[in-house]
Amino acid sequence: MAGKFIVVEGLEGAGKSSVIALVESAVKAQGHSTVTTREPGGTPMAEAIRECVKQNWQETVVEETELMLMYAARAQLLANVIKPALADNSWVIGDRHDLSSQAYQGGGRQIDADTLVALRDITLKGFKPDLTLYLDVEPAVGLERARGRGELDRIELAGLGFFERTRARYLELAGADDSIITINAMQPMADVHSDVRKALEHYLSC
């Protein structure tokens, strides 16, 4: 079977790391080789952009600057990791992809849709994941979980209203795309994993 691109999305504290490990294990159990990526990041240059995006600067970070940095990192990852892995019939499991920009910068930062579409078209040229698992968590709960992991980065400090707008856009986009499956991440983790396994079993059996 040709390589597939599966992405795990969600707000901070949604539980993406454990779900990514679960997806990787399930795909390997089917006999496929896997490559795991994260956004922003995943290549030396993209990781440098990640640090640039996340750190707290002693100046105003313009919203459009943040957006363009995200797409610059994504372009590097796509060209240097994702597409070569798929061409080699590996399955790529992504910690975030373009849906994050649509939700965080489009919903949270409220950047207009025309700008987002233009950058997406330039960068991705129609490329999209085969399957996206969106882990839905209430922002207040997710942020509390994130605080439990340590100091928050610049984006995590954007405020509850930002994350509420981001979640609303995630839900809107997920509801309009059959390739995005919404998982209730407010459940105990065992139940989240059970729902993820069911979604994967259905996808892998098709």
Disulfide bonds with the S-S distance in Angstrom:
none
